[in-house]
Amino acid sequence: MSRRSGFSLSEVLVSLLILSLVSVLMVGVIPSSIFGLRQAQHRQAALQLCQTTSAGLRSVGFDQLAVSDWSPDKTYQVDSLDYTIQYRISELAEQDPTSHKPLAKLIECRVRWFIQHRPSRYEYATLVLR
């Protein structure tokens, strides 16, 4: 009696069971991956807003950067989502011994946005040297 080559019914059923379990687990991972990707996109947009704001402030020159408390909110829309940005400028304590002027100023930015009524926030700081 010769045995035919091929898969038995039990082997096919076991492989289908394994495939279905892996598929169910993958379906659970996809939404969290999409959520993580969206969060990364929002943080990237916030970073871009902070860098643009800081570059604009640095372009006026070190001596024209006036120390300030948090600026009024300014709202930008990126990809149909509203981002609110604020910044402040502070002097660092270390001073030039000859002129008694600060050697560095700190520009701090913070961006806020809401996704489905949940707040998110991104903070960024850059140092401007004399």
C-alpha positions in Angstrom: 0.0 0.0 0.0 1.5 3.3 -1.0 0.8 6.6 0.8 -0.2 9.6 -1.3 1.8 12.8 -0.9 0.0 15.9 0.3 -1.5 17.5 3.4 -4.0 15.8 5.6 -7.2 17.5 6.7 -5.9 18.0 10.3 -2.8 19.7 9.0 -4.8 22.1 6.9 -7.1 22.9 9.9 -4.2 23.5 12.3 -2.5 25.9 9.7 -5.8 27.7 9.3 -6.2 28.1 13.1 -2.7 29.5 13.4 -3.3 31.9 10.4 -6.6 33.1 11.9 -4.9 33.7 15.4 -2.1 35.7 13.8 -4.7 37.7 11.8 -6.7 38.6 14.8 -3.6 39.7 16.7 -2.5 41.9 13.8 -5.9 43.6 13.6 -5.5 44.7 17.2 -2.1 46.2 16.5 -3.1 48.3 13.4 -5.2 50.9 15.3 -2.5 51.6 17.9 0.1 51.9 15.1 -2.1 54.4 13.3 -2.7 56.4 16.5 1.1 56.5 17.1 1.8 57.7 13.6 -0.8 60.5 14.0 0.7 61.6 17.3 4.2 61.7 15.7 2.8 63.8 12.8 1.2 66.3 15.3 4.5 66.5 17.3 6.4 67.1 14.1 4.0 70.0 13.2 4.5 71.5 16.7 8.3 71.2 16.4 8.2 72.9 13.0 6.1 75.8 14.5 8.5 76.2 17.4 11.6 76.2 15.1 10.0 78.7 12.8 9.1 81.0 15.7 12.6 80.7 17.2 14.3 81.4 13.9 12.2 84.5 13.4 13.1 85.7 16.9 16.8 85.0 16.4 16.9 86.9 13.2 16.2 90.2 14.9 19.6 90.0 16.6 20.7 89.3 20.1 20.5 92.8 21.5 16.9 93.3 20.2 15.6 90.2 21.9 13.8 91.7 24.8 13.1 89.7 27.9 9.4 88.8 28.0 6.9 86.7 29.8 4.8 84.3 27.8 3.5 85.9 24.7 -0.2 86.0 23.8 -1.6 82.9 22.2 -1.1 82.7 18.4 -3.1 80.1 16.5 -1.9 78.3 13.4 -3.9 75.7 11.4 -1.9 72.7 10.0 -3.7 69.9 8.3 -7.1 71.1 9.6 -5.9 71.1 13.2 -5.4 74.2 15.3 -2.1 74.6 17.1 -1.7 77.4 19.7 1.8 78.6 20.3 3.4 80.8 23.0 7.0 81.9 23.6 9.0 83.7 26.1 12.5 85.1 26.2 14.7 85.1 29.3 18.3 86.0 30.0 20.7 83.6 31.6 22.5 84.6 34.7 26.0 84.4 33.3 27.3 87.8 32.2 30.2 89.2 30.3 32.6 90.5 33.0 33.6 93.5 30.9 30.2 94.8 29.9 27.9 93.1 32.5 25.6 92.1 29.7 24.1 88.6 29.4 26.0 86.2 27.3 23.0 84.1 26.4 19.2 84.3 26.1 16.8 81.4 26.2 13.8 81.2 23.9 11.2 78.8 25.1 8.2 77.8 23.0 5.2 75.7 23.9 2.5 74.5 21.5 -0.9 73.1 22.5 -3.5 71.3 20.4 -6.6 69.2 21.0 -7.5 65.9 19.5 -11.0 64.7 20.3 -11.2 67.1 23.3 -7.9 65.7 24.7 -5.1 68.2 25.1 -1.6 67.6 23.9 1.5 69.7 24.4 5.0 70.1 23.0 7.7 72.3 24.5 10.9 73.4 22.9 13.8 75.6 24.0 16.8 77.1 22.2 19.7 79.1 23.3 20.9 82.3 21.6 24.5 83.3 22.3 26.0 86.8 22.1 
